[in-house]
């Protein structure tokens, strides 16, 4: 995996076909276009936007505030958000969030991809890249992914990397107005050490 830093300290991570970088305000129009095109594809898997919260899809200022919040998380080491780009075209996001240090050394990963780019294994490649980053650069011990059982597209992503399934957490998150069960998947640094050559060869190098 190739990692570069701009003068602003933002990381650019690359796999075999995808490039990951922090989103910035200048990405708004492209991000908005993709999000609006994928409303039906994505909304059913996402939390309800709280009443009164700015609409980041249609409000450039709200999107800018979102980017600034992600930058603060990055500086604090509490989260790392990345846009997924294929041939320099924005097509989704993948985020390391809720990073906890101390004895836990853990985080969660969430992701989404443009429906038009789905089925090309870009998302598992992006996941492989952030796993490598989480374990080798951030020195985390555990990465977790939680997925609604019927979301077969998202489950295929973790299954392609053979992430370990840990069971169902009942009524785990509010999604689109309902408290949904989630299957929990995890990967530890020990598992990464034993499988990193295989994963890197397939998805990153």
C-alpha positions in Angstrom: 0.0 0.0 0.0 1.3 3.4 -0.9 0.7 6.2 1.6 1.4 9.8 0.8 0.8 13.0 2.7 -0.1 16.4 1.4 1.2 19.6 3.0 -2.0 19.5 5.0 -1.2 16.1 6.4 -4.1 14.2 4.7 -3.3 10.6 3.9 -3.8 9.2 0.5 -4.0 5.4 0.5 -3.9 3.2 -2.6 -4.9 -0.3 -3.4 -4.5 -1.9 -6.8 -7.4 0.1 -8.3 -8.8 2.4 -5.6 -7.4 5.6 -4.1 -8.7 6.7 -0.7 -8.4 10.2 0.6 -10.2 12.6 3.0 -13.0 14.5 1.4 -12.8 18.3 1.1 -15.3 21.0 0.3 -14.4 21.0 -3.3 -15.7 17.5 -3.6 -19.2 18.6 -2.8 -20.8 18.7 -6.3 -19.4 15.3 -7.2 -20.4 13.8 -3.8 -23.9 15.3 -4.0 -24.4 13.9 -7.5 -23.5 10.4 -6.4 -25.6 10.6 -3.2 -28.7 11.9 -5.0 -28.4 9.2 -7.7 -28.2 6.5 -4.9 -30.9 7.7 -2.6 -33.0 4.5 -2.9 -29.9 2.3 -2.9 -28.5 3.8 0.4 -31.2 5.3 2.5 -32.7 2.0 3.6 -29.3 1.1 5.3 -28.6 4.4 7.0 -29.7 6.1 10.3 -32.5 8.6 10.1 -31.3 12.2 9.9 -32.4 13.9 13.2 -34.9 16.7 12.9 -33.3 20.0 12.5 -29.9 18.6 11.4 -28.6 20.3 8.2 -29.0 18.3 5.0 -25.4 17.6 4.0 -26.5 16.2 0.6 -28.0 19.5 -0.6 -26.2 22.1 1.6 -22.6 22.9 0.7 -22.0 24.6 4.0 -23.3 21.6 5.9 -21.1 19.3 3.8 -18.1 21.6 4.6 -18.9 21.4 8.3 -18.9 17.6 7.9 -15.5 17.7 6.2 -14.2 19.9 9.0 -15.6 17.5 11.7 -13.8 14.6 10.0 -10.6 16.6 9.9 -10.9 17.3 13.6 -11.4 13.5 14.2 -8.3 12.8 12.2 -6.2 15.3 14.2 -7.5 13.9 17.5 -7.0 10.3 16.3 -10.6 9.4 17.0 -11.6 8.7 13.4 -10.4 8.6 9.8 -12.8 9.2 6.9 -12.0 8.5 3.3 -13.6 9.0 -0.1 -13.2 6.0 -2.4 -12.0 7.0 -5.9 -11.6 4.8 -9.0 -9.8 6.4 -11.9 -10.0 9.7 -10.0 -13.8 9.4 -9.9 -15.6 9.6 -6.6 -17.7 6.5 -6.0 -18.2 6.0 -2.2 -16.8 6.3 1.3 -15.1 4.2 3.9 -14.6 5.3 7.5 -12.7 4.2 10.6 -14.8 5.5 13.5 -15.1 5.4 17.3 -11.4 4.7 17.7 -10.8 3.7 21.3 -7.3 3.4 22.8 -6.3 2.1 26.3 -6.9 -1.6 26.7 -9.4 -1.8 23.8 -7.4 -0.4 20.8 -10.4 -0.9 18.6 -12.5 0.8 15.9 -15.5 0.3 13.7 -15.6 0.4 9.9 -18.5 1.6 7.8 -18.7 1.9 4.0 -20.9 2.6 1.0 -20.5 2.4 -2.7 -22.3 3.9 -5.7 -24.6 1.3 -7.1 -23.1 1.8 -10.6 -19.7 0.7 -9.2 -21.1 -2.1 -7.1 -20.1 -5.7 -8.0 -16.6 -4.8 -9.1 -14.9 -5.6 -5.7 -13.9 -2.0 -5.2 -15.3 -2.0 -1.7 -13.5 -5.1 -0.4 -10.3 -3.6 -1.9 -10.9 -0.4 0.0 -11.6 -2.4 3.2 -8.4 -4.3 2.7 -6.5 -1.0 2.4 -8.0 0.5 5.6 -7.4 -2.8 7.5 -3.7 -2.5 6.6 -3.8 1.2 7.7 -5.6 0.4 10.9 -3.2 -2.3 12.0 0.1 -1.2 10.6 -0.1 2.6 10.8 -2.6 3.2 13.7 -1.5 0.1 15.6 -5.0 -0.9 16.5 -5.8 -4.4 17.8 -9.3 -4.9 16.6 -11.5 -3.7 13.7 -15.2 -4.3 13.7 -18.0 -4.2 11.1 -21.7 -4.4 11.9 -24.1 -5.2 9.1 -27.9 -5.8 8.9 -28.4 -9.5 8.1 -30.5 -8.9 4.9 -27.9 -6.4 3.5 -26.3 -9.1 1.4 -24.2 -6.6 -0.7 -22.4 -5.3 2.4 -22.0 -8.9 3.8 -20.3 -10.0 0.6 -17.7 -7.3 1.2 -16.5 -8.8 4.5 -17.0 -12.3 3.3 -14.6 -11.7 0.4 -12.0 -10.9 3.0 -13.1 -13.8 5.2 -13.7 -11.5 8.2 -14.7 -13.5 11.3 -18.4 -13.5 12.1 -19.1 -13.0 15.8 -22.9 -13.4 16.0 -26.0 -11.2 16.0 -26.4 -8.1 18.1 -30.2 -7.6 18.5 -31.7 -4.2 17.9 -28.2 -2.8 17.6 -28.7 0.4 15.7 -31.5 2.7 14.5 -31.6 2.4 10.8 -34.1 4.2 8.6 -36.5 4.5 11.6 -36.2 0.9 12.9 -34.0 -0.7 15.5 -32.2 -3.3 13.4 -30.3 -6.5 14.3 -26.7 -6.5 13.0 -24.3 -9.3 12.4 -20.9 -8.4 13.9 -17.7 -9.2 12.1 -14.2 -8.6 13.4 -10.5 -8.8 12.5 -7.7 -8.6 15.1 -4.0 -7.7 14.6 -3.1 -11.3 15.2 -5.3 -12.4 12.3 -3.9 -9.6 10.2 -0.3 -10.7 10.9 -1.2 -14.3 9.8 -3.1 -13.2 6.6 -1.6 -9.9 5.6 0.6 -11.3 2.8 -2.4 -13.1 1.3 -4.7 -10.1 1.5 -2.1 -7.6 0.3 -1.2 -9.7 -2.7 -4.9 -10.0 -3.7 -6.1 -6.5 -3.0 -3.3 -4.0 -2.4 0.1 -4.6 -3.9 
